[in-house]
Amino acid sequence: MSDINLKITDRDGVEHDIVAPTDMSMNLMEVMRAYELAEDGTIGVCGGMAMCASCQIYVLEGAEKLPEMEAEEDAMLGEAFHVQDNSRLGCQIPITQEIDGIRVQMAPYP
């Protein structure tokens, strides 16, 4: 089992040091849900299909470690609220060894 370390700031401004497994095929949205960093029903509303932006995050450190944004993610962010230049969808960021050490902040829920 191989774990990585993430820093995730929740919607209340509290930063959490998170340990996430890389061997479970999870994405960042699923990790945020597993650690209960947001109220039920306010994250992953679409089930991780890049169709709702409820898992939008701001990448504060480590953007260069993330996979490139695909067209579906870019299109959803084009319609979402609170979008910034460093916005990504957590459901589109797989938990892999490459993203170890990134620091993100959860965007406000609409």
C-alpha positions, -999 to 999 in steps of 0.1 A, spaced: 0 0 0 13 34 -10 -1 66 5 4 102 -4 0 134 17 -23 162 7 -32 195 23 -69 203 18 -86 235 31 -123 230 37 -150 255 30 -147 268 66 -111 277 60 -96 248 81 -66 231 65 -64 193 69 -34 171 65 -48 142 46 -32 108 39 -47 92 8 -41 57 -6 -29 54 -42 -40 18 -46 -78 22 -44 -85 40 -77 -99 71 -59 -100 107 -70 -97 138 -50 -134 143 -47 -138 108 -32 -110 115 -7 -127 148 4 -160 128 9 -143 100 27 -128 125 52 -161 143 55 -147 177 46 -180 189 33 -216 184 43 -234 155 27 -251 165 -6 -227 194 -12 -198 175 -29 -198 149 -57 -235 156 -65 -231 141 -100 -211 111 -88 -178 123 -102 -189 127 -139 -176 163 -143 -212 175 -146 -219 196 -115 -187 213 -102 -197 206 -66 -162 193 -61 -144 224 -75 -111 232 -58 -85 258 -61 -50 245 -66 -27 265 -42 5 245 -47 15 217 -70 -5 225 -101 23 212 -123 19 178 -107 -17 174 -119 -29 158 -152 -39 181 -179 -75 193 -179 -98 173 -203 -125 190 -224 -154 179 -202 -138 194 -171 -130 226 -189 -166 229 -202 -180 223 -167 -158 250 -152 -169 273 -180 -205 271 -165 -196 269 -128 -198 296 -101 -167 309 -82 -143 298 -109 -107 311 -107 -76 307 -129 -65 278 -106 -98 260 -105 -101 222 -111 -127 196 -104 -116 172 -77 -134 143 -94 -110 146 -124 -78 144 -103 -68 107 -96 -50 99 -64 -16 89 -77 20 91 -64 26 121 -88 3 144 -69 19 138 -35 22 171 -16 -3 192 -35 -22 219 -15 -58 227 -25 -88 247 -12 -124 237 -17 -144 263 -36 -176 276 -20 -207 256 -27 -231 276 -48 
